[in-house]
Amino acid sequence: MWPHSFEFRLRIALGAGGDLSLTSRIRNTNTDGRPFSYTFAFHTYFSVSDISEVRVEGLETMDYLDNMKGKERFTEQGDAIVFESEVDKVYLAAPSKVAIIDHDMRRTFVVTKEGLPDAVVWNPWDKKAKAMQDFGDSEYKHMLCVEPAAVEKPITLKPGEEWKGRLGLSAVPSSYCSGQLDPLKVLHG
Ligand SMILES: O=P(O)(O)OC[C@H]1O[C@@H](O)[C@H](O)[C@@H](O)[C@@H]1O
């Protein structure tokens, strides 16, 4: 058991237009005066038409830790992130808005975050999917995990202190067709 006392509160708000907001609050309620540290991530799995056709915008040129290479640090190059094999990356100091663009579904998920500096991007691909008990063998083709997170630098709370992290999620209809969708509007609009 974790040797600390804490209070965890989750506020779920669903807006009239379907926008979802999840706010987590963690308070250190230790009475022995001890601080504690933790990392945090909203493990949000997005349903996508075909992982090979999806791209993520907002993380280009970001530094990341590659969990598949012993957490070595790299810098993302070039264009939007696309997927052709297993990925498990922690983007550091990621922007507060990231877009998951699903051309076939004509839908863009816009993920916003507050109090969560990092963003994890994960897809197990075929081999790991087969090895996971709670994951269908082919489910990796239709999912992408983008997680607002605080991973690189653990959060430390003294007794009485409270931390707050928020995830915002909206699905925007998009009829993207070579250049129709302006990433600046998705990311900054
Ligand atoms: O199955 P869960 O708890 O959603 O976690 C899935 C993945 O979550 C990511 O945060 C991790 O970086 C991966 O290593 C992990 O496998």
The ligand as a Tripos MOL2 file, in Angstrom:
@<TRIPOS>MOLECULE
LIG
   16    16     1     0     0
SMALL
NO_CHARGES

@<TRIPOS>ATOM
      1 O1         -3.1930    0.3880  -19.9730 O.co2     1 LIG1
      2 P1         -3.0330    1.7860  -19.4680 P.3       1 LIG1
      3 O2         -2.9930    1.8890  -17.9810 O.co2     1 LIG1
      4 O3         -3.9820    2.7590  -20.1010 O.co2     1 LIG1
      5 O4         -1.5710    2.2500  -19.9220 O.3       1 LIG1
      6 C1         -1.2300    2.2290  -21.2500 C.3       1 LIG1
      7 C2          0.0800    2.9600  -21.5200 C.3       1 LIG1
      8 O5          0.0380    4.2150  -20.8980 O.3       1 LIG1
      9 C3          1.1200    5.0580  -21.1710 C.3       1 LIG1
     10 O6          1.0380    6.1830  -20.3550 O.3       1 LIG1
     11 C4          2.4340    4.4230  -20.8900 C.3       1 LIG1
     12 O7          3.4580    5.2750  -21.3390 O.3       1 LIG1
     13 C5          2.4950    3.0610  -21.5460 C.3       1 LIG1
     14 O8          3.7330    2.4540  -21.2370 O.3       1 LIG1
     15 C6          1.3300    2.2360  -21.1000 C.3       1 LIG1
     16 O9          1.4090    0.9450  -21.6200 O.3       1 LIG1
@<TRIPOS>BOND
     1     1     2 2
     2     2     3 1
     3     2     4 1
     4     2     5 1
     5     5     6 1
     6     6     7 1
     7     7     8 1
     8     7    15 1
     9     8     9 1
    10     9    10 1
    11     9    11 1
    12    11    12 1
    13    11    13 1
    14    13    14 1
    15    13    15 1
    16    15    16 1
@<TRIPOS>SUBSTRUCTURE
     1 LIG1         1 GROUP 0 **** ****
